[in-house]
Amino acid sequence: MNETLTLVLASVAGGVLGAIFFGGLWWTVSKGASSRRPALWFFGSLLLRMSIALAGFYVVAGGHWERLLLCLLGFVVARLVVTWLTRPPGENQIRPAREAGHAS
């Protein structure tokens, strides 16, 4: 039971790390695009977000590949959630895929 709780907490921690990483990316793009120094925003944000994510993965894994795998899974799920929450208002409807054009 204790191992199961540890694995669940590892996936939750991955979700938190993903929310910080991808939420920070969304915030950086929205603020950095209108900044006088966008390169500083993007580079500084990249360093900070990567440092937090890598340190978090290292701490959560603790030398166990199972924890690392579930942390990564939570990270990817957080990416999907942040992408879904931050999409533009006009993209709420699901559109069918367009057919690919073929060369004649």
Backbone torsions as a table, in degrees:
resi	resn	phi	psi	omega
1	MET	NA	-37.8	-179.5
2	ASN	-65.7	-38.7	179.3
3	GLU	-66.6	-37.8	178.4
4	THR	-63.1	-43.2	178.5
5	LEU	-62.8	-40.2	178.4
6	THR	-62.2	-41.5	-179.5
7	LEU	-69.6	-37.9	176.6
8	VAL	-64.5	-43.1	178.3
9	LEU	-65.1	-32.6	177.0
10	ALA	-65.6	-39.8	178.6
11	SER	-71.0	-35.4	176.0
12	VAL	-65.7	-42.3	177.7
13	ALA	-61.6	-38.1	176.1
14	GLY	-63.6	-38.5	176.1
15	GLY	-63.7	-40.2	177.7
16	VAL	-66.2	-43.7	177.8
17	LEU	-61.9	-40.9	178.2
18	GLY	-65.6	-39.7	178.3
19	ALA	-64.1	-40.4	177.0
20	ILE	-65.0	-46.3	-176.3
21	PHE	-65.1	-54.8	-174.3
22	PHE	-78.9	-30.8	172.3
23	GLY	-65.8	-39.6	175.8
24	GLY	-65.5	-35.7	176.6
25	LEU	-64.3	-45.7	178.7
26	TRP	-61.1	-43.9	-179.9
27	TRP	-64.7	-40.8	179.5
28	THR	-63.4	-43.6	179.7
29	VAL	-64.3	-41.4	-178.9
30	SER	-68.8	-36.8	-180.0
31	LYS	-86.1	-38.3	-175.2
32	GLY	-71.3	-27.7	-178.4
33	ALA	-66.5	-30.0	-179.0
34	SER	-103.7	10.1	-178.1
35	SER	-82.9	158.1	174.8
36	ARG	-76.2	-22.9	178.7
37	ARG	-128.6	73.8	-176.2
38	PRO	-65.7	-32.5	-179.2
39	ALA	-62.9	-38.4	178.0
40	LEU	-65.1	-42.3	177.4
41	TRP	-60.0	-51.2	-175.0
42	PHE	-68.0	-42.2	-179.2
43	PHE	-70.0	-44.0	178.2
44	GLY	-62.7	-41.6	178.5
45	SER	-64.7	-41.8	178.6
46	LEU	-59.5	-47.6	-180.0
47	LEU	-62.2	-44.0	-179.0
48	LEU	-67.1	-46.9	-178.8
49	ARG	-64.7	-42.8	179.1
50	MET	-66.0	-39.7	179.2
51	SER	-63.1	-44.6	179.3
52	ILE	-64.1	-45.7	-177.2
53	ALA	-65.2	-46.8	-177.9
54	LEU	-67.3	-41.4	177.4
55	ALA	-64.3	-39.6	178.3
56	GLY	-64.1	-43.8	177.1
57	PHE	-60.6	-41.9	-178.9
58	TYR	-63.6	-45.3	-178.3
59	VAL	-68.6	-44.9	-178.0
60	VAL	-65.5	-42.7	-176.9
61	ALA	-63.9	-45.7	178.9
62	GLY	54.1	30.7	178.7
63	GLY	86.5	4.8	179.7
64	HIS	-109.8	121.4	-176.8
65	TRP	-69.0	-26.8	179.5
66	GLU	-65.5	-43.2	177.9
67	ARG	-64.3	-42.2	179.1
68	LEU	-61.8	-42.7	-179.9
69	LEU	-63.2	-45.5	179.4
70	LEU	-70.2	-32.1	174.8
71	CYS	-64.8	-41.8	177.0
72	LEU	-64.7	-39.2	176.8
73	LEU	-61.7	-44.6	176.2
74	GLY	-62.2	-36.3	177.9
75	PHE	-62.4	-44.9	-179.5
76	VAL	-68.0	-40.4	177.2
77	VAL	-62.4	-40.2	177.5
78	ALA	-63.1	-35.0	176.4
79	ARG	-61.2	-45.2	179.7
80	LEU	-63.6	-41.0	-179.5
81	VAL	-67.2	-45.9	180.0
82	VAL	-65.0	-39.2	177.0
83	THR	-62.7	-41.1	179.4
84	TRP	-68.2	-39.6	-177.8
85	LEU	-73.4	-27.7	-174.0
86	THR	-104.0	11.0	179.1
87	ARG	-71.7	153.9	179.6
88	PRO	-62.2	152.7	-176.8
89	PRO	-59.9	-30.9	-178.4
90	GLY	-73.0	-9.4	-176.9
91	GLU	-101.2	24.6	-179.6
92	ASN	-76.1	-22.7	-178.6
93	GLN	-88.7	145.1	177.2
94	ILE	-86.8	123.8	179.7
95	ARG	-106.0	142.8	177.2
96	PRO	-67.7	151.5	179.3
97	ALA	-67.2	142.6	177.8
98	ARG	-80.4	148.2	177.9
99	GLU	-75.3	144.3	179.1
100	ALA	-75.8	139.3	175.7
101	GLY	-79.4	142.0	-179.6
102	HIS	-111.4	144.2	179.3
103	ALA	-72.3	142.5	179.7
104	SER	-88.7	NA	NA
